[in-house]
Amino acid sequence: MDFFSIEFFTTLLSIVVIDLVLAGDNAIVIGLAARNLPKNQQKKAIIFGTVGAIIIRAIATMLVVYLLNIPGLHLIGGLLLLWIAYKLMTEEDQHEVKSGNSLLAAIWTIVIADTAMGIDNVLAVAGAAGGSFVLVFIGLLISIPVVVWGSTIIIKFMEKYPIIIFVGAAVVAWTAAKMIVKEPFLMGIFAKAWIQYAFEFIVVVILISIGYTKSNQNKASNPEKEKSAS
């Protein structure tokens, strides 16, 4: 992939969107983990915990990028991402994080919680990067600071404008479809470019339609929670 090409910037934008949508609530986890600490230690816990979480996430993403070279894993990863995109639209996140009573305990909690919550993010970013470690690194540099210091704003925007969630889910679904068409076992089926594009478009449309319908059904079955959220 050529630097500064349209494909490069399109892929980079996909990675940033995926990071923001899938990791947009990580600041809540960070805040919960550090909430019992004295004010002067909260900032230290957030900084060191976030740095540790970033290092682990970067290593995990690089590892997944490498593992995706194994035949069959593009297909498996693509199917997992389709499920992640569906859950993004239909499930509400639960934040049950035990707060740390000491600086080290809070840092450890942040690292572990972020790592556990970031599995879907790692898979999606690795799939979108298409084997480029440079894109993974640049994407992390751009999105992680935004996630850490601006995710509260992102969450409010998502609550006020739910369309953002569906846009993010569409990007994840598109990434999943691209992973599937790159699977070596299926190269014969997707030999022609127009078949690839048609498949990617159909996958995104079907998944978003199903997710939108399910989301509306959830809202209709739980109107009281919807009122409290607004």
C-alpha positions as a Python dict, from the first residue, in 0.01 Angstrom:
ca = {
    (1, 'M'): (0, 0, 0),
    (2, 'D'): (150, 333, -112),
    (3, 'F'): (185, 609, 146),
    (4, 'F'): (-35, 913, 95),
    (5, 'S'): (-252, 725, -153),
    (6, 'I'): (-633, 731, -137),
    (7, 'E'): (-632, 370, -16),
    (8, 'F'): (-385, 459, 261),
    (9, 'F'): (-595, 746, 395),
    (10, 'T'): (-921, 553, 356),
    (11, 'T'): (-779, 262, 557),
    (12, 'L'): (-635, 498, 818),
    (13, 'L'): (-974, 669, 854),
    (14, 'S'): (-1137, 326, 900),
    (15, 'I'): (-891, 241, 1178),
    (16, 'V'): (-954, 570, 1359),
    (17, 'V'): (-1334, 528, 1333),
    (18, 'I'): (-1309, 170, 1462),
    (19, 'D'): (-1091, 284, 1753),
    (20, 'L'): (-1328, 564, 1849),
    (21, 'V'): (-1648, 360, 1824),
    (22, 'L'): (-1528, 35, 1980),
    (23, 'A'): (-1306, 197, 2245),
    (24, 'G'): (-1513, 509, 2305),
    (25, 'D'): (-1622, 397, 2651),
    (26, 'N'): (-1277, 306, 2781),
    (27, 'A'): (-1248, 637, 2966),
    (28, 'I'): (-1544, 528, 3177),
    (29, 'V'): (-1351, 217, 3277),
    (30, 'I'): (-1044, 429, 3354),
    (31, 'G'): (-1250, 667, 3565),
    (32, 'L'): (-1420, 388, 3757),
    (33, 'A'): (-1088, 217, 3831),
    (34, 'A'): (-932, 535, 3971),
    (35, 'R'): (-1234, 687, 4145),
    (36, 'N'): (-1135, 584, 4502),
    (37, 'L'): (-785, 730, 4482),
    (38, 'P'): (-687, 1073, 4618),
    (39, 'K'): (-709, 1347, 4354),
    (40, 'N'): (-329, 1380, 4329),
    (41, 'Q'): (-297, 1006, 4247),
    (42, 'Q'): (-589, 978, 4005),
    (43, 'K'): (-399, 1148, 3722),
    (44, 'K'): (-96, 921, 3776),
    (45, 'A'): (-316, 610, 3770),
    (46, 'I'): (-487, 724, 3450),
    (47, 'I'): (-159, 809, 3274),
    (48, 'F'): (36, 497, 3375),
    (49, 'G'): (-264, 268, 3334),
    (50, 'T'): (-337, 405, 2990),
    (51, 'V'): (27, 376, 2880),
    (52, 'G'): (33, 13, 2993),
    (53, 'A'): (-294, -57, 2814),
    (54, 'I'): (-168, 107, 2492),
    (55, 'I'): (151, -102, 2495),
    (56, 'I'): (-43, -426, 2542),
    (57, 'R'): (-298, -329, 2276),
    (58, 'A'): (-24, -238, 2027),
    (59, 'I'): (156, -569, 2082),
    (60, 'A'): (-170, -764, 2057),
    (61, 'T'): (-266, -586, 1735),
    (62, 'M'): (73, -653, 1577),
    (63, 'L'): (41, -1019, 1677),
    (64, 'V'): (-306, -1047, 1522),
    (65, 'V'): (-181, -880, 1201),
    (66, 'Y'): (87, -1150, 1183),
    (67, 'L'): (-155, -1434, 1266),
    (68, 'L'): (-393, -1325, 991),
    (69, 'N'): (-138, -1461, 742),
    (70, 'I'): (-240, -1811, 852),
    (71, 'P'): (-491, -1962, 604),
    (72, 'G'): (-847, -1965, 734),
    (73, 'L'): (-803, -1688, 993),
    (74, 'H'): (-923, -1412, 759),
    (75, 'L'): (-1255, -1594, 728),
    (76, 'I'): (-1282, -1662, 1103),
    (77, 'G'): (-1180, -1305, 1188),
    (78, 'G'): (-1430, -1164, 938),
    (79, 'L'): (-1716, -1367, 1084),
    (80, 'L'): (-1620, -1259, 1438),
    (81, 'L'): (-1617, -895, 1329),
    (82, 'L'): (-1966, -930, 1182),
    (83, 'W'): (-2086, -1049, 1523),
    (84, 'I'): (-1902, -759, 1691),
    (85, 'A'): (-2068, -510, 1454),
    (86, 'Y'): (-2408, -661, 1532),
    (87, 'K'): (-2351, -641, 1909),
    (88, 'L'): (-2233, -282, 1874),
    (89, 'M'): (-2577, -188, 1741),
    (90, 'T'): (-2795, -404, 1965),
    (91, 'E'): (-2633, -444, 2306),
    (92, 'E'): (-2583, -195, 2585),
    (93, 'D'): (-2244, -184, 2752),
    (94, 'Q'): (-2217, -273, 3119),
    (95, 'H'): (-1938, -111, 3318),
    (96, 'E'): (-1880, -319, 3630),
    (97, 'V'): (-1525, -230, 3723),
    (98, 'K'): (-1380, -265, 4071),
    (99, 'S'): (-1204, 54, 4174),
    (100, 'G'): (-851, 30, 4312),
    (101, 'N'): (-772, 150, 4664),
    (102, 'S'): (-404, 204, 4587),
    (103, 'L'): (-217, 355, 4292),
    (104, 'L'): (-74, 21, 4175),
    (105, 'A'): (-411, -154, 4215),
    (106, 'A'): (-584, 115, 4007),
    (107, 'I'): (-317, 97, 3735),
    (108, 'W'): (-346, -282, 3724),
    (109, 'T'): (-725, -263, 3702),
    (110, 'I'): (-708, -13, 3415),
    (111, 'V'): (-462, -228, 3220),
    (112, 'I'): (-658, -552, 3269),
    (113, 'A'): (-1001, -397, 3203),
    (114, 'D'): (-883, -213, 2893),
    (115, 'T'): (-715, -526, 2759),
    (116, 'A'): (-1029, -735, 2810),
    (117, 'M'): (-1253, -470, 2655),
    (118, 'G'): (-1013, -410, 2365),
    (119, 'I'): (-1018, -759, 2212),
    (120, 'D'): (-1281, -662, 1954),
    (121, 'N'): (-1089, -341, 1883),
    (122, 'V'): (-764, -528, 1825),
    (123, 'L'): (-926, -769, 1580),
    (124, 'A'): (-1104, -492, 1388),
    (125, 'V'): (-795, -270, 1362),
    (126, 'A'): (-577, -562, 1254),
    (127, 'G'): (-830, -652, 985),
    (128, 'A'): (-862, -296, 860),
    (129, 'A'): (-484, -247, 848),
    (130, 'G'): (-447, -519, 587),
    (131, 'G'): (-108, -630, 717),
    (132, 'S'): (40, -280, 751),
    (133, 'F'): (213, -227, 1086),
    (134, 'V'): (263, 141, 996),
    (135, 'L'): (-114, 195, 969),
    (136, 'V'): (-170, 22, 1303),
    (137, 'F'): (90, 246, 1469),
    (138, 'I'): (-38, 572, 1314),
    (139, 'G'): (-397, 477, 1393),
    (140, 'L'): (-308, 419, 1759),
    (141, 'L'): (-118, 749, 1777),
    (142, 'I'): (-420, 938, 1644),
    (143, 'S'): (-705, 763, 1822),
    (144, 'I'): (-571, 668, 2167),
    (145, 'P'): (-528, 1028, 2293),
    (146, 'V'): (-877, 1110, 2166),
    (147, 'V'): (-1020, 802, 2335),
    (148, 'V'): (-851, 874, 2669),
    (149, 'W'): (-918, 1246, 2695),
    (150, 'G'): (-1224, 1287, 2477),
    (151, 'S'): (-1426, 968, 2503),
    (152, 'T'): (-1674, 1123, 2747),
    (153, 'I'): (-1765, 1368, 2471),
    (154, 'I'): (-1775, 1085, 2217),
    (155, 'I'): (-2015, 887, 2436),
    (156, 'K'): (-2246, 1188, 2473),
    (157, 'F'): (-2247, 1233, 2098),
    (158, 'M'): (-2329, 864, 2049),
    (159, 'E'): (-2618, 891, 2295),
    (160, 'K'): (-2751, 1206, 2129),
    (161, 'Y'): (-2686, 1094, 1772),
    (162, 'P'): (-2724, 712, 1753),
    (163, 'I'): (-2644, 728, 1381),
    (164, 'I'): (-2276, 747, 1485),
    (165, 'I'): (-2300, 395, 1626),
    (166, 'F'): (-2447, 264, 1302),
    (167, 'V'): (-2177, 438, 1099),
    (168, 'G'): (-1914, 271, 1318),
    (169, 'A'): (-2090, -65, 1285),
    (170, 'A'): (-2096, -19, 907),
    (171, 'V'): (-1719, 41, 906),
    (172, 'V'): (-1663, -271, 1118),
    (173, 'A'): (-1892, -474, 890),
    (174, 'W'): (-1710, -343, 583),
    (175, 'T'): (-1377, -441, 742),
    (176, 'A'): (-1519, -788, 812),
    (177, 'A'): (-1633, -827, 450),
    (178, 'K'): (-1291, -719, 324),
    (179, 'M'): (-1127, -978, 548),
    (180, 'I'): (-1353, -1251, 413),
    (181, 'V'): (-1281, -1170, 46),
    (182, 'K'): (-907, -1178, 122),
    (183, 'E'): (-930, -1535, 253),
    (184, 'P'): (-705, -1752, 29),
    (185, 'F'): (-959, -2038, 33),
    (186, 'L'): (-1216, -1807, -129),
    (187, 'M'): (-998, -1635, -389),
    (188, 'G'): (-1166, -1828, -670),
    (189, 'I'): (-1509, -1695, -571),
    (190, 'F'): (-1393, -1334, -540),
    (191, 'A'): (-1153, -1331, -834),
    (192, 'K'): (-1330, -1038, -1001),
    (193, 'A'): (-1323, -696, -838),
    (194, 'W'): (-1693, -624, -895),
    (195, 'I'): (-1788, -943, -708),
    (196, 'Q'): (-1576, -832, -412),
    (197, 'Y'): (-1736, -485, -404),
    (198, 'A'): (-2085, -628, -445),
    (199, 'F'): (-2029, -876, -161),
    (200, 'E'): (-1892, -604, 70),
    (201, 'F'): (-2187, -375, -7),
    (202, 'I'): (-2445, -651, 45),
    (203, 'V'): (-2287, -761, 376),
    (204, 'V'): (-2290, -405, 513),
    (205, 'V'): (-2650, -338, 402),
    (206, 'I'): (-2786, -666, 541),
    (207, 'L'): (-2604, -636, 875),
    (208, 'I'): (-2702, -272, 930),
    (209, 'S'): (-3063, -353, 840),
    (210, 'I'): (-3075, -643, 1087),
    (211, 'G'): (-2901, -439, 1358),
    (212, 'Y'): (-3131, -138, 1306),
    (213, 'T'): (-3441, -357, 1325),
    (214, 'K'): (-3319, -535, 1638),
    (215, 'S'): (-3223, -205, 1801),
    (216, 'N'): (-3571, -64, 1740),
    (217, 'Q'): (-3727, -381, 1882),
    (218, 'N'): (-3514, -345, 2196),
    (219, 'K'): (-3626, 18, 2236),
    (220, 'A'): (-3991, -75, 2186),
    (221, 'S'): (-3970, -352, 2447),
    (222, 'N'): (-3799, -128, 2703),
    (223, 'P'): (-3952, 222, 2674),
    (224, 'E'): (-3882, 319, 3038),
    (225, 'K'): (-3506, 277, 2997),
    (226, 'E'): (-3527, 475, 2674),
    (227, 'K'): (-3701, 764, 2856),
    (228, 'S'): (-3441, 764, 3133),
    (229, 'A'): (-3160, 765, 2879),
    (230, 'S'): (-3304, 1072, 2708),
}
